[in-house]
């Protein structure tokens, strides 16, 4: 934990801890959103590549039939 909390009579200062948790939560939400976008992009790329493979297989079959 890089962030230091101030101390109070009964432990850490509540405001410091809440602020840290909020920052952590915001960072997590941002990273999660970025990962979700990356996953969506990779799924789309995967779909396009599968379509290309399917088309190439069809071309191979047509060429083999011509032989």
Phi and psi restraints in degrees (value plus and minus 20) as a CYANA .aco file:
   2 UNK   PHI    -102.3   -62.3
   2 UNK   PSI     -43.7    -3.7
   3 UNK   PHI    -106.5   -66.5
   3 UNK   PSI     109.7   149.7
   4 UNK   PHI    -113.0   -73.0
   4 UNK   PSI     123.9   163.9
   5 UNK   PHI    -126.3   -86.3
   5 UNK   PSI     123.9   163.9
   6 UNK   PHI     -92.4   -52.4
   6 UNK   PSI     135.2   175.2
   7 UNK   PHI    -123.2   -83.2
   7 UNK   PSI     127.5   167.5
   8 UNK   PHI    -145.7  -105.7
   8 UNK   PSI    -195.4  -155.4
   9 UNK   PHI     -78.8   -38.8
   9 UNK   PSI     -57.4   -17.4
  10 UNK   PHI    -131.0   -91.0
  10 UNK   PSI       4.3    44.3
  11 UNK   PHI     112.2   152.2
  11 UNK   PSI    -163.1  -123.1
  12 UNK   PHI    -100.6   -60.6
  12 UNK   PSI     135.4   175.4
  13 UNK   PHI     -90.4   -50.4
  13 UNK   PSI     107.6   147.6
  14 UNK   PHI     -76.6   -36.6
  14 UNK   PSI     -63.3   -23.3
  15 UNK   PHI     -82.2   -42.2
  15 UNK   PSI     -60.4   -20.4
  16 UNK   PHI     -83.4   -43.4
  16 UNK   PSI     -64.7   -24.7
  17 UNK   PHI     -86.0   -46.0
  17 UNK   PSI     -66.0   -26.0
  18 UNK   PHI     -82.2   -42.2
  18 UNK   PSI     -61.2   -21.2
  19 UNK   PHI     -82.3   -42.3
  19 UNK   PSI     -63.7   -23.7
  20 UNK   PHI     -83.2   -43.2
  20 UNK   PSI     -64.7   -24.7
  21 UNK   PHI     -83.8   -43.8
  21 UNK   PSI     -60.1   -20.1
  22 UNK   PHI     -84.5   -44.5
  22 UNK   PSI     -62.9   -22.9
  23 UNK   PHI     -82.5   -42.5
  23 UNK   PSI     -64.9   -24.9
  24 UNK   PHI     -80.8   -40.8
  24 UNK   PSI     -64.5   -24.5
  25 UNK   PHI     -84.2   -44.2
  25 UNK   PSI     -62.1   -22.1
  26 UNK   PHI     -84.6   -44.6
  26 UNK   PSI     -63.6   -23.6
  27 UNK   PHI     -82.1   -42.1
  27 UNK   PSI     -61.9   -21.9
  28 UNK   PHI     -83.0   -43.0
  28 UNK   PSI     -65.5   -25.5
  29 UNK   PHI     -82.1   -42.1
  29 UNK   PSI     -60.3   -20.3
  30 UNK   PHI     -84.8   -44.8
  30 UNK   PSI     -67.4   -27.4
  31 UNK   PHI     -84.2   -44.2
  31 UNK   PSI     -59.2   -19.2
  32 UNK   PHI     -82.9   -42.9
  32 UNK   PSI     -62.6   -22.6
  33 UNK   PHI     -82.6   -42.6
  33 UNK   PSI     -62.8   -22.8
  34 UNK   PHI     -82.3   -42.3
  34 UNK   PSI     -61.6   -21.6
  35 UNK   PHI     -86.6   -46.6
  35 UNK   PSI     -59.2   -19.2
  36 UNK   PHI     -81.9   -41.9
  36 UNK   PSI     -60.8   -20.8
  37 UNK   PHI     -85.1   -45.1
  37 UNK   PSI     -61.2   -21.2
  38 UNK   PHI     -83.7   -43.7
  38 UNK   PSI     -62.1   -22.1
  39 UNK   PHI     -81.9   -41.9
  39 UNK   PSI     -63.8   -23.8
  40 UNK   PHI     -81.7   -41.7
  40 UNK   PSI     -62.5   -22.5
  41 UNK   PHI     -84.8   -44.8
  41 UNK   PSI     -61.9   -21.9
  42 UNK   PHI     -87.4   -47.4
  42 UNK   PSI     -56.1   -16.1
  43 UNK   PHI     -84.3   -44.3
  43 UNK   PSI     -61.5   -21.5
  44 UNK   PHI     -84.7   -44.7
  44 UNK   PSI     -63.3   -23.3
  45 UNK   PHI     -82.4   -42.4
  45 UNK   PSI     -61.4   -21.4
  46 UNK   PHI     -81.2   -41.2
  46 UNK   PSI     -62.9   -22.9
  47 UNK   PHI     -81.5   -41.5
  47 UNK   PSI     -63.5   -23.5
  48 UNK   PHI     -84.9   -44.9
  48 UNK   PSI     -61.4   -21.4
  49 UNK   PHI     -87.2   -47.2
  49 UNK   PSI     -59.5   -19.5
  50 UNK   PHI     -83.2   -43.2
  50 UNK   PSI     -59.5   -19.5
  51 UNK   PHI     -83.5   -43.5
  51 UNK   PSI     -62.7   -22.7
  52 UNK   PHI     -84.1   -44.1
  52 UNK   PSI     -61.6   -21.6
  53 UNK   PHI     -82.6   -42.6
  53 UNK   PSI     -63.7   -23.7
  54 UNK   PHI     -80.5   -40.5
  54 UNK   PSI     -64.3   -24.3
  55 UNK   PHI     -83.6   -43.6
  55 UNK   PSI     -61.6   -21.6
  56 UNK   PHI     -85.5   -45.5
  56 UNK   PSI     -58.6   -18.6
  57 UNK   PHI     -81.9   -41.9
  57 UNK   PSI     -61.2   -21.2
  58 UNK   PHI     -82.5   -42.5
  58 UNK   PSI     -61.4   -21.4
  59 UNK   PHI     -83.1   -43.1
  59 UNK   PSI     -61.2   -21.2
  60 UNK   PHI     -82.8   -42.8
  60 UNK   PSI     -65.5   -25.5
  61 UNK   PHI     -80.4   -40.4
  61 UNK   PSI     -63.8   -23.8
  62 UNK   PHI     -83.0   -43.0
  62 UNK   PSI     -62.4   -22.4
  63 UNK   PHI     -88.0   -48.0
  63 UNK   PSI     -58.1   -18.1
  64 UNK   PHI     -85.9   -45.9
  64 UNK   PSI     -59.4   -19.4
  65 UNK   PHI     -83.9   -43.9
  65 UNK   PSI     -50.2   -10.2
  66 UNK   PHI     -92.5   -52.5
  66 UNK   PSI     -43.5    -3.5
